Amino acid sequence: MKVLVDSNVVLNKLLKQPAFFAGSNAIFTLAEIGQIANQRFEGYISASAVTDIYYIAGKSLGKTTAHEAIKKMLQVFYPATVTDKNIYQALDLEWQDFEDSVQYVVGESLAVDYIITRNIKDFTSGSIPAVTPEQFIEIITDSEK
C-alpha cells in the first residue's frame, strides 16, 4: 500500500500539536515499520512539501532542530519528485489551493492508495481518497479483521 502524507500531518508530529499528535505519530510509526498486516506500506512526501515543512518547523523549533527533524523524516518517508509535468497538471486542475493540487498530482503519479491529510475537503475533487490519520488507522484496522 502506498500513501502520500500531506505536510500538515508531518507538522502535527514535528511540532507535537496535542490535538493531532497521536494520529500523526501513528502514521510515522507505520512508515517506520513499513508493513501493514501482510503487505508492504510505503509512505511518501512530496519534495516540494519538504521545504515548506523545514520553513515552518524552523520558525517554531529553530533551524538546527528543524534540520535534524527533516533528516529523521526522510528516513521514514520517501521523498517524491515534483516534476515540471506535475506543476502543469496541477495548474490545469484549477483547484483553489495550488499546493494541494501539486500534492494530488504527485500522488497520482505514484499511484497512491490514499492521501493522508488534515484538509480532506481540499482533495474532494480528486479520485484518490483523502483521509485523516485517524480515518486511515480505522481503515487498516477494519481491513485486518
N, C-alpha and C positions, 0 to 999 in steps of 0.2 A: 504494500500500500504506500502511495506517495501523497504527501501533503505539502502545501505551501503555507508557511506561517507568516502572518502579517506582522509588521513592525510593532503594532500596538501590543500584541501578545508577548513579544520579546521584552518590550519596555516594562510591561507589568511585572515580569520576573526580575529584570535587572534593577529596577527602581523599588522593588519589594512593595508594590502597591497593595495594601491589605485586602481590599475588596476583590482583587483579581489574582493575587499571587498563587493561591493553591492550584487553580486550574492551569495557569500558565506554567507553573513549575512541573505539573504532571506531563505537559506536552514535552518539556525539556527531557524529563526522565524517560519517556517513551522513545524519544530520538536517541538518547544515550544508549538505551538497551538495544535499539534497532530491530525490535521484533514485537509483533502483536500476535498472540496465540501462535499459530504455526506459519505466519507469513512475515516477510521482511517489512520493516517500517522505515521509510526514508523521509526525513524532514528537510525541506528546502526553505531558503530565504532568498529573496531576490537581491542581487548585488547592489541594486540602487537603494534598497532599504537599509543596507549596512551603513552607508554614510549618514542617513537620517538618524539611525539608532545611535551611532557614535556621537553625533552632534547633540542630540537630546540628552543622552546619558552623561556626556561630558559636562553639560551645564549643571546637572544635578549631583554627579558623583566626582567630578574633577576629571581632567584628561587622562591622568595615569590610570585611575581605576576604570574609566571607560575603555581605554586601550586594552587592558587586561580582560575586561568583560567581553569585548569583541573577539579576542583570541579564543577564549573559552567557548563562546557561542559558535564559532566556526569549527570547533572540534565536535560540536553536536549537530549542527545543521549544515547541509551542503549549500554553498553559495551558487545561486542560479544566475547565469549570464543574462544580461539585458542587452539585446541587440538593437541595431537601427530598425530592423524589421518590426521588433516588438513595439518600439516607440511609434512607428507609423500606424501599426494596428491599434494601439491604444488611442491614438488621436482619432482614428476612424470610428471608434466606439462612441465618441462624443458623450461620455459619462460626465457627470457633474464633478467628480473627483478624479483628476488625471492620475494621481499616484495609485489609486485603486484600479484604474483601468490598466495601468502598466503591470501591477501585481497580477491581475486577471490574465492578461495575455501571456505573461511568463508562466503562469500556472497551466494554461492551455498548451504551451509549447512543451512542457514537461509531462503532460497528460496526467496531472494530479487528480486524485480522487476527491480531495477536499481542500478548501481554503479555510484555514483556521484564523479567525479574526474576532475582534470585539465589535466590528461595524458590519454586521450581516446585511443591513439594509443597503449598504453601498455596493453590494455584489448581486442584488436581486435580478439585474438584467442579464446576467450570465447563466450559462448552463452548468458550471461547476458548483456543487453545493458549498455554500459558505456556512460555517458553524462556529460557535464559540468553543473554547477549550472544554468547557463543561459538557456541552452537547456532544462533542467528539468522544469524550470519555464514556458518556452514556451509550453512544452508538456502538463503540467497540466492546463495551461490557455486555450489551444485549446480543451482539453477534457471537460472543464466546459461550453463550448459554446453550 
